[in-house]
Amino acid sequence: MDKYLSKYTTYNISEENFVFGNKKYNFPNIILCDYSEYQDKDKKEALHKILLSINININDNGALELLKKNESFSFHVLNPRPETDILVFGLRPSRLMLQGFDELYISFDFLGCRIMFVGPLSDYLHEKNNKLLLWNALRVWKSL
């Protein structure tokens, strides 16, 4: 009998924690962040400073998508157009039902989009080394 390796991963997510539907973004940048982190004033301000440093303004040339604590959705719900840049703050790839994106600060090409996972916003409030890592990765990601 032959053994076959499956390239698919099964995710057990309750229906109330799964986001359905398609969102169509007309922005070249999509930012994903944890909802609870974004509620903190200092972290919210830090996020906007980070985005402005790479010329991204929410509702101008970027869309912000906040995920609540146990919420997950398929990457395809974002329905990104090709050449969209996606920056993910503090969320595991499994929350987007992606696998193989476990490294932080690395820009991945995926379905015509550039996607990069970085640490949570709290990592960039006071840690100079983390800020430097983020800035260097963002410069490469946006080719500044």
Summary of the structure (lengths in Angstrom):
residues: 144
radius of gyration: 15.8
end to end distance: 53.8
largest distance: 59.0
contacts: 372
relative contact order: 0.19
helix: 32%
strand: 21%
